[in-house]
Amino acid sequence: MSWNQVEGKSKQYFGSLIVMWGKMVHDESTVLRGKHHQLLGIIRERYGVRRQDAEAQVDEFLRGLRSASCEQESNKG
């Protein structure tokens, strides 16, 4: 197991704590931030990539979702 994988596992636990805190205080943005940490941790653990690479992959994925969402909205109108 590489150090990136160990850091990924700890990032997942940290994200879980943030999610739980967000649910306790009824703050959806905190819950989403925790889920973001969890996703980064899963990518780092599973693929053993650096933090910057994991963040780039997540950012690229989110850009794809946003553009698909924008296309659907423009097709409705």
N, C-alpha and C positions, 0 to 999 in steps of 0.2 A: 504494500500500500504506500503510495507516494504522499509527500507532505501536502500537496494540493488536495488529495482525497481526504486527508485528516481535517484540513481546514474546511473542506466542503461539508463534512459531517457536523462539525461544530457550528457552521453557518446555518444548517438546517435546524439544529436545536435552538439556536438564538432566534431564528425566525419563528419557531413554534412558541417561544416565550412571548414574543411581540404579538403574535396572533391572539394568544390567550389574554394578554393585557388589553388589547384592543376590544375584545369581546366583553371583558369585565367592565370597561369604562364606556362601552357602546360607541366606539369610535371606528367607523368603517375605514378611514384612511390609515389608521394604525394597523388594522387587520390586513389591509392590502400591502402595506409596507412589509409586514411580517411574511406574507406569502411570497413577496418578491425575494426576500432573503432566503426563504426555503428553496425557491426555484434555483437561485444562484448556487446554493449549497448542493442541490441534487446534481446539477450539471458538473460542478467541480468534483464531487465524489465519484460520479459514474464515469466521467471521461478523464479525470486527472488533469484538467486544464488550469491555467493561471486565472487569477481573479479577473484581470482585464479581458481575457479571452471569453470567459463566461459572461461578463457584463456585455461585451460586444454581441454575443450570440442572442442574449435576451433582448437587447435593444433592437437588433435586426428583426427578431420575431415580432416585437411589439409594433415596429414600423409597418410590417406586413399586415398585421391585424388592423391597424389604423387606416391604411390605404384601402383594404378590402371593405372596411366599414364605410369609408367615404364613398366608394364606388357604389355600394348598395343604396346609400342615401340619395345619390345623384340619379340613380335609376328609378327610384320611387317618385321623384318629383318631376 
